[in-house]
Amino acid sequence: MTESEKALATFQTRIRDLIRRFQELKKENEELYAMVDKSEQDIKALEAKLKQQEYDYETLKMAKMMAITDGDLEGAKSRVAKLIRDVDKCIAVLSDEQ
């Protein structure tokens, strides 16, 4: 085998190795793109679920505020009455100081 035949054989071997490596990298790249696409779909699904949960929470909060029972109403009235008495006392104290 002559020098040029050896060089040609080495060149062919390296080219085959490069082609094989290229195919491996191409396959790996496709797998990575598939993983990214799946992750993006998962993220979109989770974002949609989060939005739905936030909406449900706000709806529940609103329903809770609207569902005032008689006991809650009486408690609220007594707290407001107490606050009014406290304000009246403060006004009286301030009036006495003048």
VEXMARMI-717943 format. One record per residue (C-alpha): residue number from 1; chain; residue in one letter; y, z, x. Coordinates in nm, 4 decimals, always signed. Example, Ala and Ser with C-alpha at 12.3 -4.5 7.8 and 13.67 -1.06 7.14 Angstrom:
2
<drenti n="1" chain="A" res="A" north="-0.4500" up="+0.7800" east="+1.2300"/>
<drenti n="2" chain="A" res="S" north="-0.1060" up="+0.7140" east="+1.3670"/>
This chain:
98
<drenti n="1" chain="A" res="M" north="+0.0000" up="+0.0000" east="+0.0000"/>
<drenti n="2" chain="A" res="T" north="+0.3333" up="-0.0988" east="+0.1402"/>
<drenti n="3" chain="A" res="E" north="+0.6468" up="+0.1117" east="+0.1454"/>
<drenti n="4" chain="A" res="S" north="+0.8024" up="-0.0817" east="-0.1408"/>
<drenti n="5" chain="A" res="E" north="+0.4870" up="-0.0390" east="-0.3515"/>
<drenti n="6" chain="A" res="K" north="+0.4941" up="+0.3365" east="-0.2825"/>
<drenti n="7" chain="A" res="A" north="+0.8628" up="+0.3510" east="-0.3719"/>
<drenti n="8" chain="A" res="L" north="+0.7952" up="+0.1509" east="-0.6877"/>
<drenti n="9" chain="A" res="A" north="+0.5065" up="+0.3806" east="-0.7859"/>
<drenti n="10" chain="A" res="T" north="+0.7255" up="+0.6877" east="-0.7269"/>
<drenti n="11" chain="A" res="F" north="+1.0054" up="+0.5294" east="-0.9274"/>
<drenti n="12" chain="A" res="Q" north="+0.7667" up="+0.4501" east="-1.2157"/>
<drenti n="13" chain="A" res="T" north="+0.6314" up="+0.8061" east="-1.2111"/>
<drenti n="14" chain="A" res="R" north="+0.9817" up="+0.9500" east="-1.2246"/>
<drenti n="15" chain="A" res="I" north="+1.0788" up="+0.7161" east="-1.5057"/>
<drenti n="16" chain="A" res="R" north="+0.7696" up="+0.8230" east="-1.7057"/>
<drenti n="17" chain="A" res="D" north="+0.8602" up="+1.1889" east="-1.6415"/>
<drenti n="18" chain="A" res="L" north="+1.2170" up="+1.1240" east="-1.7570"/>
<drenti n="19" chain="A" res="I" north="+1.0954" up="+0.9489" east="-2.0727"/>
<drenti n="20" chain="A" res="R" north="+0.8516" up="+1.2331" east="-2.1475"/>
<drenti n="21" chain="A" res="R" north="+1.1256" up="+1.4932" east="-2.0906"/>
<drenti n="22" chain="A" res="F" north="+1.3655" up="+1.2933" east="-2.3073"/>
<drenti n="23" chain="A" res="Q" north="+1.1114" up="+1.2867" east="-2.5909"/>
<drenti n="24" chain="A" res="E" north="+1.0544" up="+1.6623" east="-2.5586"/>
<drenti n="25" chain="A" res="L" north="+1.4277" up="+1.7288" east="-2.5667"/>
<drenti n="26" chain="A" res="K" north="+1.4722" up="+1.4943" east="-2.8608"/>
<drenti n="27" chain="A" res="K" north="+1.2023" up="+1.6817" east="-3.0549"/>
<drenti n="28" chain="A" res="E" north="+1.3556" up="+2.0170" east="-2.9618"/>
<drenti n="29" chain="A" res="N" north="+1.6982" up="+1.8898" east="-3.0699"/>
<drenti n="30" chain="A" res="E" north="+1.5592" up="+1.7829" east="-3.4087"/>
<drenti n="31" chain="A" res="E" north="+1.3999" up="+2.1256" east="-3.4538"/>
<drenti n="32" chain="A" res="L" north="+1.7266" up="+2.2972" east="-3.3661"/>
<drenti n="33" chain="A" res="Y" north="+1.9204" up="+2.0806" east="-3.6110"/>
<drenti n="34" chain="A" res="A" north="+1.6642" up="+2.1684" east="-3.8798"/>
<drenti n="35" chain="A" res="M" north="+1.7106" up="+2.5378" east="-3.8012"/>
<drenti n="36" chain="A" res="V" north="+2.0898" up="+2.5038" east="-3.8229"/>
<drenti n="37" chain="A" res="D" north="+2.0634" up="+2.3228" east="-4.1577"/>
<drenti n="38" chain="A" res="K" north="+1.8329" up="+2.5936" east="-4.2943"/>
<drenti n="39" chain="A" res="S" north="+2.0673" up="+2.8654" east="-4.1691"/>
<drenti n="40" chain="A" res="E" north="+2.3640" up="+2.6951" east="-4.3341"/>
<drenti n="41" chain="A" res="Q" north="+2.1725" up="+2.6738" east="-4.6617"/>
<drenti n="42" chain="A" res="D" north="+2.0812" up="+3.0431" east="-4.6337"/>
<drenti n="43" chain="A" res="I" north="+2.4447" up="+3.1320" east="-4.5664"/>
<drenti n="44" chain="A" res="K" north="+2.5626" up="+2.9333" east="-4.8688"/>
<drenti n="45" chain="A" res="A" north="+2.3002" up="+3.1016" east="-5.0875"/>
<drenti n="46" chain="A" res="L" north="+2.4024" up="+3.4453" east="-4.9610"/>
<drenti n="47" chain="A" res="E" north="+2.7712" up="+3.3700" east="-5.0130"/>
<drenti n="48" chain="A" res="A" north="+2.6994" up="+3.2617" east="-5.3701"/>
<drenti n="49" chain="A" res="K" north="+2.4971" up="+3.5782" east="-5.4266"/>
<drenti n="50" chain="A" res="L" north="+2.7791" up="+3.7889" east="-5.2813"/>
<drenti n="51" chain="A" res="K" north="+3.0357" up="+3.6250" east="-5.5086"/>
<drenti n="52" chain="A" res="Q" north="+2.8117" up="+3.6880" east="-5.8084"/>
<drenti n="53" chain="A" res="Q" north="+2.7654" up="+4.0519" east="-5.7056"/>
<drenti n="54" chain="A" res="E" north="+3.1406" up="+4.0957" east="-5.6620"/>
<drenti n="55" chain="A" res="Y" north="+3.2000" up="+3.9431" east="-6.0059"/>
<drenti n="56" chain="A" res="D" north="+2.9337" up="+4.1692" east="-6.1593"/>
<drenti n="57" chain="A" res="Y" north="+3.0892" up="+4.4719" east="-5.9901"/>
<drenti n="58" chain="A" res="E" north="+3.4382" up="+4.3880" east="-6.1165"/>
<drenti n="59" chain="A" res="T" north="+3.3002" up="+4.3302" east="-6.4657"/>
<drenti n="60" chain="A" res="L" north="+3.1167" up="+4.6618" east="-6.4580"/>
<drenti n="61" chain="A" res="K" north="+3.4277" up="+4.8383" east="-6.3321"/>
<drenti n="62" chain="A" res="M" north="+3.6334" up="+4.6872" east="-6.6118"/>
<drenti n="63" chain="A" res="A" north="+3.3712" up="+4.7809" east="-6.8711"/>
<drenti n="64" chain="A" res="K" north="+3.3623" up="+5.1365" east="-6.7392"/>
<drenti n="65" chain="A" res="M" north="+3.7398" up="+5.1644" east="-6.7687"/>
<drenti n="66" chain="A" res="M" north="+3.7305" up="+5.0310" east="-7.1235"/>
<drenti n="67" chain="A" res="A" north="+3.4454" up="+5.2567" east="-7.2340"/>
<drenti n="68" chain="A" res="I" north="+3.6419" up="+5.5766" east="-7.2807"/>
<drenti n="69" chain="A" res="T" north="+3.4538" up="+5.8260" east="-7.4904"/>
<drenti n="70" chain="A" res="D" north="+3.6167" up="+6.1040" east="-7.6918"/>
<drenti n="71" chain="A" res="G" north="+3.5427" up="+6.3574" east="-7.4173"/>
<drenti n="72" chain="A" res="D" north="+3.7091" up="+6.1368" east="-7.1597"/>
<drenti n="73" chain="A" res="L" north="+4.0065" up="+6.0865" east="-7.3876"/>
<drenti n="74" chain="A" res="E" north="+4.0451" up="+6.4596" east="-7.4467"/>
<drenti n="75" chain="A" res="G" north="+4.0140" up="+6.5291" east="-7.0749"/>
<drenti n="76" chain="A" res="A" north="+4.2767" up="+6.2659" east="-6.9977"/>
<drenti n="77" chain="A" res="K" north="+4.5105" up="+6.4112" east="-7.2609"/>
<drenti n="78" chain="A" res="S" north="+4.4741" up="+6.7610" east="-7.1169"/>
<drenti n="79" chain="A" res="R" north="+4.5409" up="+6.6370" east="-6.7614"/>
<drenti n="80" chain="A" res="V" north="+4.8532" up="+6.4528" east="-6.8761"/>
<drenti n="81" chain="A" res="A" north="+4.9702" up="+6.7602" east="-7.0667"/>
<drenti n="82" chain="A" res="K" north="+4.9181" up="+6.9769" east="-6.7569"/>
<drenti n="83" chain="A" res="L" north="+5.1123" up="+6.7280" east="-6.5440"/>
<drenti n="84" chain="A" res="I" north="+5.3976" up="+6.7333" east="-6.7964"/>
<drenti n="85" chain="A" res="R" north="+5.4055" up="+7.1162" east="-6.7873"/>
<drenti n="86" chain="A" res="D" north="+5.4127" up="+7.1079" east="-6.4056"/>
<drenti n="87" chain="A" res="V" north="+5.7006" up="+6.8600" east="-6.4076"/>
<drenti n="88" chain="A" res="D" north="+5.8866" up="+7.0749" east="-6.6608"/>
<drenti n="89" chain="A" res="K" north="+5.8411" up="+7.3803" east="-6.4361"/>
<drenti n="90" chain="A" res="C" north="+5.9741" up="+7.1858" east="-6.1373"/>
<drenti n="91" chain="A" res="I" north="+6.2766" up="+7.0731" east="-6.3370"/>
<drenti n="92" chain="A" res="A" north="+6.3391" up="+7.4315" east="-6.4483"/>
<drenti n="93" chain="A" res="V" north="+6.3205" up="+7.5600" east="-6.0898"/>
<drenti n="94" chain="A" res="L" north="+6.5585" up="+7.2882" east="-5.9707"/>
<drenti n="95" chain="A" res="S" north="+6.7995" up="+7.3632" east="-6.2562"/>
<drenti n="96" chain="A" res="D" north="+6.8020" up="+7.7347" east="-6.1703"/>
<drenti n="97" chain="A" res="E" north="+6.8910" up="+7.6582" east="-5.8061"/>
<drenti n="98" chain="A" res="Q" north="+7.2011" up="+7.4639" east="-5.8982"/>
